[in-house]
Amino acid sequence: MCGDKMSKSYIIFSALYLPHLGGVERYTYNLAKKLTEKGEKVSIVTSKIDNLPEFEVIDGIDVYRLDAISLMGGRFPILKPIGNKKLIKDLKANLVIVNTRLYFHSWYGAKFAKKIGAKCITIDHSTDHMTLNNALLDFVGRKYEHFITRRIKHFCKDFYGVSQACNEWLKHFKINATSTVYNAVNIEDFTPILENPVTDFKAKYNLTANDIAVTYTGRLVKEKGILKLIEAIKLCKEKKDNIYLFIAGDGELSDEVKLLANKHIIPLGRLNYEEIISLLSKTDIFCLPTDYPEGFPTSVLEAVVCKCYCITTTAGGSKELIINDDYGVILKENTPEEIAKQILYATDNKELAKSATELAYKRLEENFTWDIVSEKVRLLAKD
């Protein structure tokens, strides 16, 4: 395939991949799927954890899994020094893509690219150091991140962020990013679900046409702001009794969120993709009050496609889509009081909110689709 002038070959190194769920995993899948649809050859090299096969083909994409030790509940796999790396010894590519800097797997991917003489790019998905809410562990984590980034820089010189915010963060590691390879969505994937939702969540929970559905989708962790949002809904209820919060996701705060459930706060647990889009299709206001070091939250992109009015923060790339108040809200202060204020403002100004959803949708359509992003990657493979 490498010698075919009409097509190129790509290898994407992603430490975690489907069926493990997360933003990077979905980014890897969507990019690989779109490249494959355009006639390109894509192989994904990921970690073999649980009882997954060493090799399989998923949606026309070759998936290779290298033996790894699973740490941190499966969130941090480490490649085994002696494993099945011979599995990929014959792979060739025009372009090797290393997805994130944070893993030994990423380091190995950059080294592999140099070994086979392929162009290599590293795509970054973060905008700050990760935190484990422990001073000692966070100190060790920061040291590790600088260490692994230096190792990757030795083999890979071209870095791209999934947002401009990521590129700004890369300067912390003395890296001047080349450009962006934005996070994105396939708008066409939403259409059949939007036309025929698998569940009408408003009807299921007896909401009327006059009731306002606020939705949060994502992991239930403190840094994502779910507890602030719940407190904001309580403040909203003091002024209006028709505002309801749907919470889709699971995580370390799942039990605490369930204890806070009532008529107006509705935890749904973990939903599949079709259910999430169905929920967003019935949502008036999407809110992600995150302080997490986001790259570019997929949840915000999905909400914009579903024409939800978006309230979020400066964390990550959301502000590159919600560029001013005409497009939605980027919170100036991420507090329950400010979140409640903006939710109430949107409910009192429905025409302005509707206009904002249309402007945000148009901006997404022109900048943040996988058709656009995959074409940029294809050009990189031709350099």
SEKOL-800217 format. One line per 10 residues: their letters; for each residue x, y, z of C-alpha. Coordinates in nm, 3 decimals. Example, Ala and Ser with C-alpha at 12.3 -4.5 7.8 and 13.67 -1.06 7.14 Angstrom:
2
as = 1.230,-0.450,0.780  1.367,-0.106,0.714
end
This chain:
383
mcgdkmsksy = 0.000,0.000,0.000  0.286,0.240,0.072  0.393,0.237,-0.290  0.042,0.315,-0.422  0.027,0.679,-0.535  -0.349,0.681,-0.481  -0.341,0.578,-0.116  -0.124,0.594,0.193  -0.064,0.375,0.494  -0.094,0.486,0.855
iifsalylph = -0.011,0.336,1.193  -0.176,0.492,1.499  -0.022,0.412,1.837  -0.286,0.454,2.107  -0.217,0.299,2.448  -0.590,0.252,2.504  -0.848,0.163,2.242  -1.193,0.014,2.203  -1.367,-0.153,2.378  -1.209,0.069,2.647
lggverytyn = -1.404,0.396,2.638  -1.258,0.744,2.661  -1.195,1.060,2.461  -0.861,0.948,2.313  -1.003,0.608,2.222  -1.295,0.765,2.038  -1.063,1.014,1.866  -0.842,0.727,1.745  -1.140,0.527,1.618  -1.306,0.816,1.437
lakkltekge = -0.987,0.931,1.266  -0.899,0.576,1.162  -1.253,0.508,1.038  -1.265,0.824,0.827  -0.922,0.758,0.674  -1.032,0.403,0.592  -1.352,0.531,0.429  -1.131,0.746,0.205  -0.941,0.441,0.082  -0.640,0.464,0.314
kvsivtskid = -0.485,0.170,0.500  -0.491,0.212,0.878  -0.343,-0.006,1.151  -0.390,0.066,1.521  -0.135,-0.056,1.775  -0.273,-0.061,2.128  -0.239,-0.251,2.456  -0.346,-0.612,2.516  -0.525,-0.612,2.848  -0.810,-0.830,2.973
nlpefevidg = -0.878,-1.121,2.736  -0.882,-0.930,2.409  -0.727,-1.093,2.099  -0.379,-1.000,1.975  -0.517,-0.908,1.635  -0.857,-0.839,1.481  -1.013,-0.628,1.209  -1.274,-0.377,1.326  -1.461,-0.175,1.062  -1.182,-0.236,0.811
idvyrldais = -0.913,-0.125,1.059  -0.634,-0.367,1.160  -0.601,-0.365,1.539  -0.283,-0.505,1.696  -0.260,-0.543,2.074  0.077,-0.563,2.249  0.112,-0.735,2.587  0.079,-0.487,2.871  0.042,-0.465,3.246  -0.276,-0.287,3.347
lmggrfpilk = -0.242,-0.022,3.621  -0.480,0.238,3.771  -0.789,0.036,3.694  -0.690,-0.011,3.331  -0.626,0.360,3.268  -0.247,0.327,3.258  -0.117,0.022,3.067  0.258,-0.041,3.056  0.403,-0.248,2.772  0.580,-0.564,2.887
pignkklikd = 0.954,-0.563,2.806  0.925,-0.917,2.676  0.597,-0.957,2.497  0.450,-1.000,2.152  0.612,-0.700,1.984  0.713,-0.924,1.691  0.344,-0.904,1.603  0.405,-0.569,1.431  0.762,-0.617,1.305  0.654,-0.619,0.938
lkanlvivnt = 0.429,-0.313,0.953  0.518,-0.019,0.728  0.362,0.323,0.699  0.382,0.662,0.533  0.280,0.823,0.861  0.297,0.705,1.222  0.060,0.888,1.459  0.135,0.875,1.831  -0.180,0.958,2.024  -0.092,1.143,2.349
rlyfhswyga = 0.246,1.181,2.520  0.157,1.014,2.847  0.244,0.647,2.798  0.547,0.423,2.752  0.340,0.294,2.459  0.373,0.642,2.303  0.750,0.635,2.345  0.760,0.294,2.181  0.549,0.423,1.891  0.787,0.712,1.827
kfakkigakc = 1.085,0.475,1.836  0.905,0.236,1.602  0.848,0.515,1.349  1.218,0.596,1.343  1.304,0.228,1.311  1.091,0.184,0.997  1.188,0.524,0.855  0.837,0.668,0.866  0.730,1.025,0.931  0.601,1.060,1.287
itidhstdhm = 0.364,1.306,1.453  0.250,1.316,1.815  -0.101,1.442,1.889  -0.151,1.591,2.235  -0.483,1.580,2.423  -0.413,1.770,2.745  -0.393,2.128,2.871  -0.236,2.080,3.213  -0.079,1.816,3.434  -0.319,1.544,3.545
tlnnalldfv = -0.405,1.531,3.913  -0.473,1.242,4.148  -0.566,1.481,4.430  -0.261,1.373,4.625  0.036,1.610,4.657  0.301,1.337,4.652  0.146,1.141,4.366  0.089,1.460,4.167  0.457,1.555,4.214  0.565,1.213,4.089
grkyehfitr = 0.318,1.238,3.800  0.457,1.573,3.688  0.813,1.439,3.697  0.705,1.136,3.498  0.527,1.348,3.235  0.837,1.559,3.177  1.048,1.242,3.158  0.827,1.065,2.904  0.788,1.381,2.694  1.168,1.419,2.668
rikhfckdfy = 1.195,1.058,2.555  0.930,1.106,2.285  1.087,1.434,2.168  1.409,1.243,2.102  1.236,1.039,1.829  0.948,1.261,1.717  0.985,1.631,1.636  0.637,1.720,1.508  0.369,1.783,1.772  0.005,1.874,1.712
gvsqacnewl = -0.273,1.952,1.959  -0.639,1.858,1.939  -0.693,2.228,2.013  -0.495,2.549,2.023  -0.519,2.524,2.400  -0.318,2.201,2.382  -0.055,2.376,2.174  -0.023,2.647,2.439  0.028,2.376,2.702  0.299,2.209,2.495
khfkinatst = 0.513,2.522,2.542  0.546,2.416,2.906  0.758,2.127,2.773  0.954,2.359,2.540  0.762,2.230,2.241  0.640,2.465,1.968  0.354,2.275,1.812  0.339,2.257,1.434  -0.040,2.296,1.411  -0.366,2.140,1.525
vynavniedf = -0.537,1.812,1.441  -0.866,1.905,1.599  -1.104,1.676,1.778  -1.413,1.643,1.563  -1.742,1.464,1.494  -1.917,1.298,1.201  -2.236,1.500,1.165  -2.389,1.237,0.937  -2.370,0.979,1.218  -2.614,1.185,1.426
tpilenpvtd = -2.892,1.216,1.169  -3.065,0.876,1.204  -3.060,0.900,1.585  -3.187,1.258,1.588  -3.469,1.156,1.356  -3.552,0.844,1.561  -3.422,0.869,1.920  -3.394,0.533,2.094  -3.550,0.688,2.406  -3.748,1.006,2.466
fkakynltan = -3.597,1.099,2.802  -3.830,1.391,2.859  -4.133,1.170,2.814  -3.980,0.887,3.017  -3.941,1.116,3.318  -4.276,1.295,3.266  -4.136,1.632,3.161  -4.370,1.859,2.968  -4.302,2.086,2.671  -4.256,2.378,2.912
diavtytgrl = -3.996,2.200,3.123  -3.625,2.275,3.070  -3.386,1.980,3.036  -3.026,2.050,3.138  -2.781,1.769,3.057  -2.433,1.666,3.171  -2.250,1.383,2.994  -1.909,1.256,3.102  -1.717,1.093,3.382  -1.845,1.166,3.730
vkekgilkli = -1.531,1.310,3.885  -1.487,1.624,4.090  -1.269,1.798,3.830  -1.547,1.777,3.569  -1.770,1.995,3.786  -2.070,1.767,3.833  -2.114,1.858,4.201  -2.106,2.231,4.114  -2.372,2.171,3.851  -2.597,1.985,4.094
eaiklckekk = -2.563,2.274,4.340  -2.646,2.518,4.058  -2.967,2.327,3.978  -3.068,2.356,4.343  -3.018,2.733,4.318  -3.220,2.745,3.995  -3.506,2.559,4.162  -3.539,2.842,4.414  -3.650,3.066,4.127  -3.799,2.822,3.876
dniylfiagd = -3.954,2.482,3.933  -3.937,2.358,3.574  -3.561,2.298,3.540  -3.438,1.937,3.545  -3.086,1.795,3.530  -3.008,1.469,3.347  -2.669,1.318,3.437  -2.524,1.059,3.197  -2.203,0.888,3.304  -2.029,0.700,3.579
gelsdevkll = -1.712,0.739,3.783  -1.579,0.777,4.133  -1.864,1.012,4.234  -2.141,0.780,4.109  -2.261,0.682,4.455  -2.254,1.041,4.581  -2.450,1.162,4.280  -2.710,0.888,4.331  -2.759,1.003,4.691  -2.829,1.356,4.562
ankhiiplgr = -3.096,1.234,4.320  -3.448,1.374,4.342  -3.730,1.478,4.110  -3.513,1.749,3.952  -3.174,1.569,3.957  -3.186,1.252,3.749  -2.876,1.026,3.731  -2.899,0.792,3.432  -2.574,0.600,3.479  -2.358,0.509,3.184
lnyeeiisll = -2.535,0.533,2.849  -2.429,0.402,2.510  -2.368,0.634,2.214  -2.721,0.610,2.073  -2.872,0.683,2.413  -2.645,0.985,2.468  -2.739,1.139,2.134  -3.106,1.063,2.202  -3.073,1.241,2.537  -2.903,1.542,2.379
sktdifclpt = -3.176,1.557,2.114  -3.424,1.633,2.394  -3.189,1.865,2.583  -3.234,2.241,2.603  -2.909,2.331,2.781  -2.587,2.130,2.792  -2.353,2.214,3.079  -1.995,2.098,3.134  -1.847,2.311,3.418  -1.510,2.141,3.395
dypegfptsv = -1.177,2.229,3.555  -1.021,1.912,3.411  -0.718,1.951,3.178  -0.939,1.888,2.874  -0.798,1.873,2.524  -1.122,1.935,2.336  -1.427,1.772,2.498  -1.616,1.547,2.259  -1.924,1.599,2.475  -1.934,1.969,2.380
leavvckcyc = -1.902,1.886,2.009  -2.185,1.633,2.038  -2.406,1.883,2.220  -2.350,2.145,1.949  -2.445,1.898,1.674  -2.765,1.827,1.867  -2.824,2.205,1.886  -2.813,2.231,2.263  -2.730,2.567,2.417  -2.384,2.512,2.567
itttaggske = -2.249,2.639,2.897  -1.890,2.537,2.966  -1.550,2.671,3.074  -1.217,2.786,2.934  -1.072,2.437,2.993  -0.942,2.293,2.667  -1.068,2.371,2.320  -1.435,2.450,2.390  -1.360,2.823,2.369  -1.237,2.765,2.013
liinddygvi = -1.591,2.658,1.921  -1.789,2.877,2.163  -1.589,3.184,2.065  -1.810,3.448,2.228  -2.148,3.499,2.393  -2.325,3.481,2.057  -2.235,3.111,2.041  -2.303,3.003,2.399  -2.139,3.060,2.736  -1.779,3.025,2.847
lkentpeeia = -1.807,3.075,3.222  -1.606,3.364,3.360  -1.631,3.211,3.707  -1.685,2.840,3.748  -1.907,2.857,4.055  -2.256,2.717,4.126  -2.388,3.073,4.146  -2.253,3.170,3.802  -2.368,2.841,3.646  -2.717,2.894,3.785
kqilyatdnk = -2.719,3.254,3.659  -2.635,3.144,3.304  -2.891,2.860,3.305  -3.162,3.102,3.417  -3.050,3.358,3.158  -3.089,3.099,2.880  -3.436,3.001,2.999  -3.541,3.368,3.003  -3.394,3.442,2.658  -3.495,3.146,2.444
elaksatela = -3.462,3.323,2.107  -3.106,3.433,2.187  -3.026,3.079,2.301  -3.170,2.935,1.978  -2.962,3.177,1.770  -2.651,3.072,1.962  -2.711,2.704,1.888  -2.738,2.779,1.515  -2.418,2.985,1.509  -2.225,2.720,1.705
ykrleenftw = -2.353,2.447,1.474  -2.240,2.640,1.165  -1.894,2.698,1.314  -1.863,2.328,1.396  -1.975,2.232,1.047  -1.704,2.453,0.896  -1.416,2.353,1.124  -1.466,2.046,1.340  -1.575,1.749,1.129  -1.375,1.435,1.065
divsekvrll = -1.393,1.497,0.690  -1.200,1.821,0.740  -0.957,1.681,0.998  -0.884,1.359,0.807  -0.799,1.559,0.493  -0.541,1.752,0.695  -0.389,1.424,0.815  -0.380,1.290,0.460  -0.182,1.597,0.353  0.065,1.531,0.636
akd = 0.123,1.181,0.499  0.212,1.327,0.160  0.475,1.570,0.289
end
